[in-house]
């Protein structure tokens, strides 16, 4: 996360769904590698100020200063906390 409230990511996409770059979950891109940081779209997070960010192997949980929690990415085991197991390409409100 940058001082201007942007979320950045980079990395390699491999054939396994769980190992794909988080940016590709969000954008649906199939670019095989990002060697420099790229900005993640924040979707419904919008202009809220991000307080904390936690990244798992294929998902992200974000809290904001107004005490909301958003999540996006892989969700095979319900790790996004919304009661489902569907993947989300853009942030969803979970608290």
VOBASE-818542 format. One record per atom (N, C-alpha, C, O): residue number from 1; atom name; x, y, z. Coordinates in steps of 0.02 Angstrom, whole numbers, plus 50000, padded with zeros to 5 digits. Layout:
N
<num:NUM atome:CA px:X py:Y pz:Z>
...
This chain:
95
<num:1 atome:N px:50042 py:49942 pz:50000>
<num:1 atome:CA px:50000 py:50000 pz:50000>
<num:1 atome:C px:50045 py:50061 pz:50000>
<num:1 atome:O px:50096 py:50063 pz:50034>
<num:2 atome:N px:50025 py:50112 pz:49962>
<num:2 atome:CA px:50066 py:50172 pz:49957>
<num:2 atome:C px:50040 py:50226 pz:50005>
<num:2 atome:O px:49986 py:50219 pz:50033>
<num:3 atome:N px:50079 py:50278 pz:50013>
<num:3 atome:CA px:50058 py:50334 pz:50056>
<num:3 atome:C px:49999 py:50372 pz:50027>
<num:3 atome:O px:49968 py:50412 pz:50061>
<num:4 atome:N px:49983 py:50360 pz:49963>
<num:4 atome:CA px:49925 py:50392 pz:49931>
<num:4 atome:C px:49865 py:50345 pz:49926>
<num:4 atome:O px:49820 py:50356 pz:49886>
<num:5 atome:N px:49865 py:50292 pz:49968>
<num:5 atome:CA px:49808 py:50247 pz:49974>
<num:5 atome:C px:49797 py:50203 pz:49913>
<num:5 atome:O px:49740 py:50183 pz:49899>
<num:6 atome:N px:49850 py:50186 pz:49877>
<num:6 atome:CA px:49845 py:50140 pz:49820>
<num:6 atome:C px:49869 py:50071 pz:49842>
<num:6 atome:O px:49915 py:50065 pz:49882>
<num:7 atome:N px:49837 py:50019 pz:49814>
<num:7 atome:CA px:49859 py:49950 pz:49826>
<num:7 atome:C px:49898 py:49929 pz:49764>
<num:7 atome:O px:49872 py:49933 pz:49709>
<num:8 atome:N px:49960 py:49906 pz:49774>
<num:8 atome:CA px:50002 py:49883 pz:49719>
<num:8 atome:C px:50015 py:49809 pz:49725>
<num:8 atome:O px:50017 py:49782 pz:49781>
<num:9 atome:N px:50025 py:49776 pz:49669>
<num:9 atome:CA px:50042 py:49705 pz:49669>
<num:9 atome:C px:50087 py:49690 pz:49609>
<num:9 atome:O px:50090 py:49729 pz:49561>
<num:10 atome:N px:50121 py:49634 pz:49611>
<num:10 atome:CA px:50162 py:49610 pz:49555>
<num:10 atome:C px:50174 py:49536 pz:49565>
<num:10 atome:O px:50161 py:49510 pz:49620>
<num:11 atome:N px:50199 py:49503 pz:49515>
<num:11 atome:CA px:50215 py:49432 pz:49521>
<num:11 atome:C px:50200 py:49394 pz:49457>
<num:11 atome:O px:50188 py:49423 pz:49405>
<num:12 atome:N px:50203 py:49328 pz:49463>
<num:12 atome:CA px:50197 py:49283 pz:49406>
<num:12 atome:C px:50132 py:49243 pz:49410>
<num:12 atome:O px:50111 py:49224 pz:49464>
<num:13 atome:N px:50103 py:49232 pz:49353>
<num:13 atome:CA px:50044 py:49188 pz:49348>
<num:13 atome:C px:50070 py:49120 pz:49326>
<num:13 atome:O px:50107 py:49114 pz:49278>
<num:14 atome:N px:50049 py:49068 pz:49362>
<num:14 atome:CA px:50065 py:49000 pz:49340>
<num:14 atome:C px:49999 py:48966 pz:49324>
<num:14 atome:O px:49946 py:48996 pz:49332>
<num:15 atome:N px:50002 py:48905 pz:49301>
<num:15 atome:CA px:49941 py:48871 pz:49278>
<num:15 atome:C px:49889 py:48860 pz:49333>
<num:15 atome:O px:49829 py:48859 pz:49320>
<num:16 atome:N px:49911 py:48851 pz:49395>
<num:16 atome:CA px:49865 py:48839 pz:49450>
<num:16 atome:C px:49824 py:48902 pz:49464>
<num:16 atome:O px:49851 py:48956 pz:49471>
<num:17 atome:N px:49758 py:48894 pz:49469>
<num:17 atome:CA px:49713 py:48951 pz:49484>
<num:17 atome:C px:49734 py:48985 pz:49549>
<num:17 atome:O px:49736 py:49047 pz:49552>
<num:18 atome:N px:49750 py:48947 pz:49600>
<num:18 atome:CA px:49767 py:48975 pz:49665>
<num:18 atome:C px:49831 py:49016 pz:49664>
<num:18 atome:O px:49841 py:49057 pz:49708>
<num:19 atome:N px:49874 py:49005 pz:49615>
<num:19 atome:CA px:49938 py:49040 pz:49613>
<num:19 atome:C px:49937 py:49101 pz:49569>
<num:19 atome:O px:49988 py:49136 pz:49563>
<num:20 atome:N px:49882 py:49116 pz:49537>
<num:20 atome:CA px:49879 py:49174 pz:49493>
<num:20 atome:C px:49887 py:49238 pz:49533>
<num:20 atome:O px:49868 py:49241 pz:49591>
<num:21 atome:N px:49914 py:49289 pz:49501>
<num:21 atome:CA px:49922 py:49354 pz:49532>
<num:21 atome:C px:49854 py:49382 pz:49553>
<num:21 atome:O px:49805 py:49373 pz:49517>
<num:22 atome:N px:49850 py:49415 pz:49610>
<num:22 atome:CA px:49787 py:49443 pz:49633>
<num:22 atome:C px:49760 py:49494 pz:49583>
<num:22 atome:O px:49699 py:49498 pz:49574>
<num:23 atome:N px:49803 py:49531 pz:49552>
<num:23 atome:CA px:49781 py:49581 pz:49502>
<num:23 atome:C px:49740 py:49546 pz:49448>
<num:23 atome:O px:49690 py:49573 pz:49424>
<num:24 atome:N px:49760 py:49486 pz:49429>
<num:24 atome:CA px:49725 py:49450 pz:49377>
<num:24 atome:C px:49657 py:49424 pz:49401>
<num:24 atome:O px:49611 py:49417 pz:49361>
<num:25 atome:N px:49651 py:49410 pz:49466>
<num:25 atome:CA px:49585 py:49394 pz:49493>
<num:25 atome:C px:49538 py:49453 pz:49483>
<num:25 atome:O px:49481 py:49445 pz:49464>
<num:26 atome:N px:49564 py:49512 pz:49498>
<num:26 atome:CA px:49523 py:49572 pz:49496>
<num:26 atome:C px:49507 py:49594 pz:49425>
<num:26 atome:O px:49450 py:49614 pz:49411>
<num:27 atome:N px:49555 py:49591 pz:49381>
<num:27 atome:CA px:49546 py:49619 pz:49313>
<num:27 atome:C px:49529 py:49567 pz:49261>
<num:27 atome:O px:49504 py:49584 pz:49207>
<num:28 atome:N px:49541 py:49503 pz:49275>
<num:28 atome:CA px:49529 py:49451 pz:49226>
<num:28 atome:C px:49585 py:49447 pz:49174>
<num:28 atome:O px:49578 py:49413 pz:49123>
<num:29 atome:N px:49641 py:49482 pz:49187>
<num:29 atome:CA px:49698 py:49483 pz:49141>
<num:29 atome:C px:49730 py:49414 pz:49135>
<num:29 atome:O px:49725 py:49373 pz:49182>
<num:30 atome:N px:49762 py:49401 pz:49080>
<num:30 atome:CA px:49800 py:49339 pz:49072>
<num:30 atome:C px:49873 py:49352 pz:49059>
<num:30 atome:O px:49909 py:49308 pz:49035>
<num:31 atome:N px:49897 py:49412 pz:49075>
<num:31 atome:CA px:49968 py:49428 pz:49068>
<num:31 atome:C px:50008 py:49381 pz:49114>
<num:31 atome:O px:49992 py:49377 pz:49174>
<num:32 atome:N px:50057 py:49344 pz:49089>
<num:32 atome:CA px:50090 py:49293 pz:49129>
<num:32 atome:C px:50137 py:49319 pz:49184>
<num:32 atome:O px:50151 py:49282 pz:49231>
<num:33 atome:N px:50161 py:49381 pz:49180>
<num:33 atome:CA px:50207 py:49405 pz:49231>
<num:33 atome:C px:50205 py:49480 pz:49237>
<num:33 atome:O px:50201 py:49516 pz:49186>
<num:34 atome:N px:50207 py:49505 pz:49298>
<num:34 atome:CA px:50213 py:49577 pz:49311>
<num:34 atome:C px:50277 py:49586 pz:49349>
<num:34 atome:O px:50282 py:49567 pz:49407>
<num:35 atome:N px:50327 py:49616 pz:49318>
<num:35 atome:CA px:50392 py:49626 pz:49350>
<num:35 atome:C px:50398 py:49693 pz:49385>
<num:35 atome:O px:50445 py:49705 pz:49422>
<num:36 atome:N px:50350 py:49737 pz:49373>
<num:36 atome:CA px:50348 py:49801 pz:49408>
<num:36 atome:C px:50279 py:49809 pz:49439>
<num:36 atome:O px:50231 py:49781 pz:49413>
<num:37 atome:N px:50274 py:49845 pz:49494>
<num:37 atome:CA px:50209 py:49853 pz:49528>
<num:37 atome:C px:50156 py:49885 pz:49483>
<num:37 atome:O px:50171 py:49930 pz:49444>
<num:38 atome:N px:50095 py:49859 pz:49489>
<num:38 atome:CA px:50037 py:49887 pz:49454>
<num:38 atome:C px:49983 py:49901 pz:49506>
<num:38 atome:O px:49979 py:49866 pz:49556>
<num:39 atome:N px:49942 py:49952 pz:49494>
<num:39 atome:CA px:49891 py:49970 pz:49541>
<num:39 atome:C px:49830 py:49924 pz:49535>
<num:39 atome:O px:49807 py:49910 pz:49480>
<num:40 atome:N px:49805 py:49902 pz:49592>
<num:40 atome:CA px:49744 py:49861 pz:49594>
<num:40 atome:C px:49683 py:49906 pz:49592>
<num:40 atome:O px:49682 py:49957 pz:49626>
<num:41 atome:N px:49632 py:49889 pz:49553>
<num:41 atome:CA px:49570 py:49927 pz:49556>
<num:41 atome:C px:49537 py:49917 pz:49624>
<num:41 atome:O px:49536 py:49860 pz:49649>
<num:42 atome:N px:49511 py:49969 pz:49655>
<num:42 atome:CA px:49482 py:49962 pz:49722>
<num:42 atome:C px:49407 py:49952 pz:49722>
<num:42 atome:O px:49378 py:49938 pz:49774>
<num:43 atome:N px:49374 py:49959 pz:49664>
<num:43 atome:CA px:49302 py:49946 pz:49660>
<num:43 atome:C px:49262 py:49984 pz:49712>
<num:43 atome:O px:49268 py:50045 pz:49717>
<num:44 atome:N px:49221 py:49948 pz:49751>
<num:44 atome:CA px:49177 py:49981 pz:49800>
<num:44 atome:C px:49215 py:50012 pz:49858>
<num:44 atome:O px:49185 py:50050 pz:49896>
<num:45 atome:N px:49278 py:49996 pz:49867>
<num:45 atome:CA px:49317 py:50029 pz:49920>
<num:45 atome:C px:49321 py:50104 pz:49905>
<num:45 atome:O px:49320 py:50145 pz:49951>
<num:46 atome:N px:49324 py:50120 pz:49840>
<num:46 atome:CA px:49321 py:50190 pz:49818>
<num:46 atome:C px:49374 py:50233 pz:49850>
<num:46 atome:O px:49433 py:50216 pz:49852>
<num:47 atome:N px:49352 py:50290 pz:49876>
<num:47 atome:CA px:49399 py:50338 pz:49904>
<num:47 atome:C px:49408 py:50329 pz:49980>
<num:47 atome:O px:49441 py:50370 pz:50012>
<num:48 atome:N px:49379 py:50276 pz:50008>
<num:48 atome:CA px:49390 py:50264 pz:50080>
<num:48 atome:C px:49464 py:50256 pz:50094>
<num:48 atome:O px:49502 py:50233 pz:50051>
<num:49 atome:N px:49485 py:50276 pz:50153>
<num:49 atome:CA px:49555 py:50271 pz:50172>
<num:49 atome:C px:49568 py:50201 pz:50200>
<num:49 atome:O px:49536 py:50180 pz:50248>
<num:50 atome:N px:49615 py:50166 pz:50170>
<num:50 atome:CA px:49633 py:50099 pz:50191>
<num:50 atome:C px:49675 py:50102 pz:50255>
<num:50 atome:O px:49724 py:50139 pz:50258>
<num:51 atome:N px:49654 py:50063 pz:50304>
<num:51 atome:CA px:49689 py:50061 pz:50368>
<num:51 atome:C px:49739 py:50003 pz:50370>
<num:51 atome:O px:49797 py:50013 pz:50387>
<num:52 atome:N px:49715 py:49944 pz:50351>
<num:52 atome:CA px:49758 py:49884 pz:50352>
<num:52 atome:C px:49743 py:49842 pz:50291>
<num:52 atome:O px:49688 py:49844 pz:50263>
<num:53 atome:N px:49793 py:49803 pz:50271>
<num:53 atome:CA px:49785 py:49758 pz:50215>
<num:53 atome:C px:49818 py:49692 pz:50234>
<num:53 atome:O px:49875 py:49692 pz:50259>
<num:54 atome:N px:49784 py:49636 pz:50223>
<num:54 atome:CA px:49811 py:49570 pz:50237>
<num:54 atome:C px:49803 py:49529 pz:50174>
<num:54 atome:O px:49749 py:49526 pz:50144>
<num:55 atome:N px:49857 py:49496 pz:50153>
<num:55 atome:CA px:49854 py:49456 pz:50091>
<num:55 atome:C px:49865 py:49383 pz:50106>
<num:55 atome:O px:49911 py:49364 pz:50143>
<num:56 atome:N px:49822 py:49341 pz:50078>
<num:56 atome:CA px:49831 py:49269 pz:50081>
<num:56 atome:C px:49861 py:49245 pz:50015>
<num:56 atome:O px:49883 py:49285 pz:49975>
<num:57 atome:N px:49861 py:49181 pz:50005>
<num:57 atome:CA px:49889 py:49153 pz:49944>
<num:57 atome:C px:49852 py:49175 pz:49881>
<num:57 atome:O px:49883 py:49180 pz:49828>
<num:58 atome:N px:49787 py:49187 pz:49886>
<num:58 atome:CA px:49749 py:49206 pz:49827>
<num:58 atome:C px:49694 py:49256 pz:49843>
<num:58 atome:O px:49647 py:49265 pz:49803>
<num:59 atome:N px:49698 py:49288 pz:49901>
<num:59 atome:CA px:49645 py:49335 pz:49920>
<num:59 atome:C px:49674 py:49393 pz:49961>
<num:59 atome:O px:49730 py:49389 pz:49985>
<num:60 atome:N px:49634 py:49445 pz:49968>
<num:60 atome:CA px:49653 py:49504 pz:50007>
<num:60 atome:C px:49595 py:49525 pz:50052>
<num:60 atome:O px:49537 py:49523 pz:50031>
<num:61 atome:N px:49612 py:49544 pz:50113>
<num:61 atome:CA px:49564 py:49574 pz:50159>
<num:61 atome:C px:49588 py:49645 pz:50173>
<num:61 atome:O px:49647 py:49655 pz:50188>
<num:62 atome:N px:49544 py:49694 pz:50167>
<num:62 atome:CA px:49561 py:49764 pz:50177>
<num:62 atome:C px:49514 py:49793 pz:50230>
<num:62 atome:O px:49453 py:49782 pz:50226>
<num:63 atome:N px:49541 py:49829 pz:50279>
<num:63 atome:CA px:49499 py:49867 pz:50325>
<num:63 atome:C px:49510 py:49941 pz:50311>
<num:63 atome:O px:49564 py:49962 pz:50290>
<num:64 atome:N px:49458 py:49980 pz:50323>
<num:64 atome:CA px:49462 py:50052 pz:50311>
<num:64 atome:C px:49455 py:50089 pz:50377>
<num:64 atome:O px:49433 py:50061 pz:50427>
<num:65 atome:N px:49474 py:50153 pz:50376>
<num:65 atome:CA px:49472 py:50193 pz:50438>
<num:65 atome:C px:49401 py:50204 pz:50463>
<num:65 atome:O px:49392 py:50222 pz:50521>
<num:66 atome:N px:49351 py:50194 pz:50420>
<num:66 atome:CA px:49281 py:50200 pz:50443>
<num:66 atome:C px:49254 py:50132 pz:50466>
<num:66 atome:O px:49193 py:50122 pz:50469>
<num:67 atome:N px:49300 py:50086 pz:50484>
<num:67 atome:CA px:49283 py:50022 pz:50516>
<num:67 atome:C px:49245 py:49973 pz:50472>
<num:67 atome:O px:49206 py:49933 pz:50497>
<num:68 atome:N px:49256 py:49976 pz:50406>
<num:68 atome:CA px:49226 py:49927 pz:50361>
<num:68 atome:C px:49280 py:49878 pz:50339>
<num:68 atome:O px:49339 py:49893 pz:50339>
<num:69 atome:N px:49258 py:49817 pz:50319>
<num:69 atome:CA px:49305 py:49767 pz:50295>
<num:69 atome:C px:49282 py:49744 pz:50226>
<num:69 atome:O px:49223 py:49729 pz:50215>
<num:70 atome:N px:49329 py:49741 pz:50181>
<num:70 atome:CA px:49316 py:49719 pz:50112>
<num:70 atome:C px:49363 py:49661 pz:50097>
<num:70 atome:O px:49416 py:49655 pz:50126>
<num:71 atome:N px:49342 py:49618 pz:50052>
<num:71 atome:CA px:49385 py:49562 pz:50032>
<num:71 atome:C px:49374 py:49547 pz:49958>
<num:71 atome:O px:49322 py:49563 pz:49929>
<num:72 atome:N px:49424 py:49516 pz:49927>
<num:72 atome:CA px:49419 py:49496 pz:49857>
<num:72 atome:C px:49473 py:49445 pz:49842>
<num:72 atome:O px:49523 py:49440 pz:49877>
<num:73 atome:N px:49462 py:49407 pz:49788>
<num:73 atome:CA px:49509 py:49355 pz:49767>
<num:73 atome:C px:49479 py:49286 pz:49771>
<num:73 atome:O px:49418 py:49277 pz:49768>
<num:74 atome:N px:49523 py:49236 pz:49779>
<num:74 atome:CA px:49501 py:49166 pz:49785>
<num:74 atome:C px:49464 py:49155 pz:49850>
<num:74 atome:O px:49477 py:49189 pz:49900>
<num:75 atome:N px:49416 py:49108 pz:49850>
<num:75 atome:CA px:49373 py:49098 pz:49908>
<num:75 atome:C px:49352 py:49025 pz:49914>
<num:75 atome:O px:49298 py:49011 pz:49939>
<num:76 atome:N px:49393 py:48980 pz:49890>
<num:76 atome:CA px:49376 py:48909 pz:49889>
<num:76 atome:C px:49354 py:48882 pz:49956>
<num:76 atome:O px:49309 py:48841 pz:49960>
<num:77 atome:N px:49385 py:48906 pz:50010>
<num:77 atome:CA px:49370 py:48881 pz:50077>
<num:77 atome:C px:49331 py:48932 pz:50120>
<num:77 atome:O px:49329 py:48925 pz:50181>
<num:78 atome:N px:49302 py:48982 pz:50087>
<num:78 atome:CA px:49263 py:49033 pz:50124>
<num:78 atome:C px:49306 py:49085 pz:50159>
<num:78 atome:O px:49282 py:49119 pz:50204>
<num:79 atome:N px:49369 py:49091 pz:50138>
<num:79 atome:CA px:49415 py:49136 pz:50172>
<num:79 atome:C px:49398 py:49211 pz:50166>
<num:79 atome:O px:49426 py:49251 pz:50203>
<num:80 atome:N px:49352 py:49229 pz:50121>
<num:80 atome:CA px:49333 py:49299 pz:50115>
<num:80 atome:C px:49285 py:49322 pz:50169>
<num:80 atome:O px:49276 py:49381 pz:50180>
<num:81 atome:N px:49254 py:49274 pz:50203>
<num:81 atome:CA px:49212 py:49291 pz:50260>
<num:81 atome:C px:49141 py:49314 pz:50243>
<num:81 atome:O px:49108 py:49345 pz:50285>
<num:82 atome:N px:49118 py:49301 pz:50183>
<num:82 atome:CA px:49050 py:49322 pz:50164>
<num:82 atome:C px:48999 py:49265 pz:50165>
<num:82 atome:O px:48942 py:49275 pz:50146>
<num:83 atome:N px:49020 py:49206 pz:50187>
<num:83 atome:CA px:48975 py:49149 pz:50191>
<num:83 atome:C px:48969 py:49109 pz:50127>
<num:83 atome:O px:48928 py:49064 pz:50123>
<num:84 atome:N px:49010 py:49126 pz:50075>
<num:84 atome:CA px:49007 py:49089 pz:50012>
<num:84 atome:C px:49076 py:49058 pz:49997>
<num:84 atome:O px:49123 py:49067 pz:50035>
<num:85 atome:N px:49080 py:49023 pz:49941>
<num:85 atome:CA px:49144 py:48996 pz:49918>
<num:85 atome:C px:49158 py:49019 pz:49846>
<num:85 atome:O px:49199 py:48988 pz:49812>
<num:86 atome:N px:49125 py:49071 pz:49824>
<num:86 atome:CA px:49136 py:49097 pz:49756>
<num:86 atome:C px:49192 py:49148 pz:49755>
<num:86 atome:O px:49202 py:49184 pz:49804>
<num:87 atome:N px:49230 py:49151 pz:49700>
<num:87 atome:CA px:49284 py:49200 pz:49694>
<num:87 atome:C px:49254 py:49268 pz:49676>
<num:87 atome:O px:49201 py:49272 pz:49645>
<num:88 atome:N px:49288 py:49321 pz:49695>
<num:88 atome:CA px:49266 py:49388 pz:49681>
<num:88 atome:C px:49323 py:49427 pz:49648>
<num:88 atome:O px:49377 py:49434 pz:49676>
<num:89 atome:N px:49310 py:49452 pz:49587>
<num:89 atome:CA px:49360 py:49491 pz:49551>
<num:89 atome:C px:49364 py:49563 pz:49574>
<num:89 atome:O px:49414 py:49597 pz:49560>
<num:90 atome:N px:49313 py:49587 pz:49609>
<num:90 atome:CA px:49315 py:49654 pz:49638>
<num:90 atome:C px:49297 py:49648 pz:49712>
<num:90 atome:O px:49268 py:49599 pz:49734>
<num:91 atome:N px:49314 py:49699 pz:49749>
<num:91 atome:CA px:49303 py:49698 pz:49821>
<num:91 atome:C px:49230 py:49692 pz:49839>
<num:91 atome:O px:49186 py:49721 pz:49806>
<num:92 atome:N px:49216 py:49653 pz:49892>
<num:92 atome:CA px:49149 py:49648 pz:49919>
<num:92 atome:C px:49151 py:49671 pz:49992>
<num:92 atome:O px:49202 py:49664 pz:50025>
<num:93 atome:N px:49097 py:49699 pz:50016>
<num:93 atome:CA px:49092 py:49720 pz:50085>
<num:93 atome:C px:49078 py:49658 pz:50127>
<num:93 atome:O px:49029 py:49623 pz:50115>
<num:94 atome:N px:49122 py:49645 pz:50176>
<num:94 atome:CA px:49111 py:49586 pz:50218>
<num:94 atome:C px:49096 py:49604 pz:50290>
<num:94 atome:O px:49072 py:49561 pz:50327>
<num:95 atome:N px:49108 py:49664 pz:50311>
<num:95 atome:CA px:49089 py:49687 pz:50379>
<num:95 atome:C px:49071 py:49760 pz:50377>
<num:95 atome:O px:49054 py:49789 pz:50429>
